[in-house]
């Protein structure tokens, strides 16, 4: 039985939902290795109309899907503890991103923030800085490759968490 390159390449899209700033990250997975393709944010802070913000989320997520053709989407689930209005807004943003993926027949996996933090850092109460720092090490990113907004690294963390769920990566 031959081992090695039997697993084909997969593209994973990670989304950190938000109504002001939504993070996204795209990973290429080959076997048991993941590498960053792109990460960034969809900044909607200048758009005052909530429905136009949701439209922008759909359009931008659709554009990212069209450009990178992900095989799967990993999205962070809204966490409890915020007020009801915040949860509603976050749920809408998440739903629109999921709708864009469904529209493109991209399978979706949802992960709780605690699970993502635990998968990346080993600590479910890790800070955004700790998650970003660990991703920088895991993906061998230079300081100048690190984003201004942590929403982008949170999105990459969702994709990397999904990668860990599907693989047992080797350590370099």
Secondary structure, 3 states (H helix, E strand, C coil): CCCCCCCCCEEEEEEECCCCEEEEEEEEEECCEEEEEEEEEEECCCCCCHHHHHHHHHHHHHHHHHHHCCCEEEEECCCCCCCHHHHHHHHHHHHHHHHHHHHCCCEEEEECHHHHHHHHHCCCCCCHHHHHHHHHHHCCCCHHHCCCCHHHHHHHHHHHHHHHHHCCCCCC
